Structure formats: C-alpha cells, structure tokens
Amino acid sequence: MRSKLLLLAALAASVAPLPGRAAETETYHAILTDLNAGKIGSKPMGQASFKINGNNLEVHITMSGVPADIEHWEHFHGFPDGRNATCVKQDMDANKDGYIDLGETEKPSGTTMVPFNDKPEDMIIPTNTYPQASAKGDFEYTKIVPLEQLSKTFGRTYPGGTIDLDKRVIYVHGVPSNSNLPSSVGSLGTVPSHVTIPIACGKIEKN
Ligand SMILES: [Cu+2]
C-alpha cells in the first residue's frame, strides 16, 4: 500500500510542470484586411486570435465592414507540404476579370483546410453553420475546439500533416446571392461563387 502511494506521488511529480516553466499555452493572431472591396462596396476588416490552452484551441474572430445579413464562410488555408502560406494580393487576378476568386488564392495560400464554423474539428467545409453578419455588417465568432480531435482529423485529411498555425492564413468569404458575379469568378465544386469569393485575409502569426 505504502509503495503504491509512493509510486502515485512520483507519477504526480513527473507530470507537474517544471518550476519556472510556463504552462502549455501558445497564442497567435492575424489582422485581416479587405479583398475585392472595390467590387463589394464595403471594406471588410478584422482580427483573429488563437490560443492553444491545454487540450483546446480557443478561436476568436471579429469582423466589421462585411456584407450585412448573410452567412460568411471562414477558414484557415495552407499548404499540406508545410510551405508557408501568404495572403493573395489584389494584383494576383490571373484572369484579369477584376475579382480575386478562390482559385486565385491557391498559388500564395494553398488550399481550404479548417473551417471556423460550428465544428471545426470535423473539417467539413460546406455547412450552414458559419457566422452570420449583423445588419450593420459585423460578426463575432468564438469557439473552443478540441485540439486532439482536430489534429486527428487534420492528420487523416493531410497524412502526416500538423496544424502549424503560423504557416497558415485566414480567409473570410461571401457576398450576397444577388451580387451578379461574372461567370469568370471560380468557386469550390458546386458551391456558388458568391459564397466562396474571398473578402478578407490575414496572415496568422505567433505572438
Ligand atoms: Cu476559406
């Protein structure tokens, strides 16, 4: 009995944080600036913060100047091979139609990876659980994501891949369905282009 207690005490000591060592928290942030503002008639801007707090990833995103009263898809995008993603620039309009579309983000930013919707850890991109902008054109998104589940889904989707937030960028998408976007504006599979057109981007950086 006594040796069992000693063993338990030793185990407890071995998992306790070392003196003077910070707890396992890491924080990241991104400043989002507008894309396609000249076409959508408002200038989206905002910020995102990410905190790895023990077993959770705490996400907080606030946006203003986005098209009002509609749902806005938002994700982090990146490269599965570990390359560093950067935001697309307005002059990377490859087909010169005046719009930056989803396809034109791929060269600098990679692919759509993790959604900031109701369940980021499921990594299901087409959902109707993304934030809804207010009548004033702002929204706030907060989510506590179970990190182990997210890492598992991520590693399954991108074998060997890790989340690596500081190699990612965050995009916010979406204009109203009556925006009459030209057919040259590409999208994701069968999802209409007004849903996926990027309206803001920010590089995620470690604090
Ligand atoms: Cu996206």
Residues whose N, C-alpha, C, O or C-beta is under 5 A from the ligand:
A	BS01	CU	E74 H75 T112 Y171
